[in-house]
């Protein structure tokens, strides 16, 4: 009887896996992954476009497959083991000591990602509005601080609505650009050797 009660209680606390809820979480993940690099266009240029066709199609497909596999693997393992902390996933795959290193490294990585976001936001505002990138960066940092101060309970719901919209707009713009200029991709690839583009790595 006690086992049955526990099971019912556990089931009552689980997330409802409705298609809308799944789309909400997917939208939130996409929105969090999209940052200043996407906004300025530098992410696309440095990681994909600068490598020509291989970067556009090969690397893009490879990254999509790897990210999809890693996300699905993490979700399945997390659901199966129900860790008391999400970061326990590192210890599960890497052991106690290396897992602890990745746990602390992930915190540092997120903080450094935030500094990059602040810098990118300042650069975007300076490019579009002509305002000081330092003032814009500080303003964004203050807004983020206030958001965290007043609570993050509804942040996922807000961000999740933005993510799918950004994806739809980006895909639509890409399709329109290709349709309006069918030779645009080829012309862009042929121009690459003459452009001074920064690449994420030399291969």
PEHU-V999054 format. One record per pair of residues at least 12 apart in sequence whose C-alpha atoms are under 6 Angstrom apart, sorted by the first residue. I is the first residue (numbers start at 1). J is the second residue. If there is no record, write none. Layout:
i: (I I)
j: (J J)
This chain:
i: (24 27 27 27 28 28 28 30 31 36 36 36 46 46 46 47 52 87 118 119 122 122)
j: (160 160 163 164 156 159 160 163 163 117 120 121 198 199 200 200 189 103 137 137 136 137)
